[in-house]
Amino acid sequence: MDQLIRLTIRGISLSQIQSGIYVLLLEEESGRIKLPIIIESLQAQSIASALGKKDPSRSFTHDLFLSFAKKFHIILKAVVIYKLVNGIFFSSILLEEGSDIEKEKKIDKKEHKIDSKTSDAIALAVRFQAPIYTTREIFDKAGIYFENGVPLDKENETSDTGIEKNNLLFFKEKSKQDLENMTEKDLNALLNHAVVNECYELAARIKKELDRRE
């Protein structure tokens, strides 16, 4: 697998334009590159709850999984966001199981890797205080570079996606032909910029073009 990059949760924001849309913003250690992921309302609330930003009395399915895991000595070791296809992130969770007797006898614990929706995986990672990783390939494809809180093109110049370093030009009026002529890598980058800038109509059209290529 490609070299893994550890991520932290930068924040969760609610779209003021489209109801029920949240953006989970992950960042690498330096904080300069961020990875925005669109998530559903329930998962957003669950992650916020685990981060201590919501009513702690409310329980989510992820809390039940945590209680179940503790009862049966299961530990979530890590979450890996390993693939990005047509704007959708795919993740796996690494679990470790072992009884108290096995621990006392220093028997090797069994490890399992299972696929999970990215938002669910992150909601669990927060509860288990487990690290979250992604690959360099995904960062190159979908990561957004920031400077002083402003998203920049990776080359610090105007890019095909219409983002300029000095005044953050963002061309919302991309035609269907413009999108058809772009590479999948550029489409994914533009999709993430559209999400960060809350241009959800453009994001929907980009997603439609990516789905067409599937």
Buried (B, 14 or more C-beta within 10 A) or exposed (E): EEEBBEBEBBEBBEBEEEEEBBBBBBBBEEEEBBBBBBBBEBBBBBBBBBBEEBEEEEEBEBBEBBEEBEEEBBBBBBBBBBBBEBBBBBBBBBBBBBEEEBEEEEEEBEEEEEEBBBBBBBBBBBBBEBBBBBBEBBBBBBBBBBEEEEBBBBEEEEBBBBBBBEEBEBBEEBEEEBBEEBEBEBBBBBBBBBBBBBBBEBBEBBBEBBEEEE
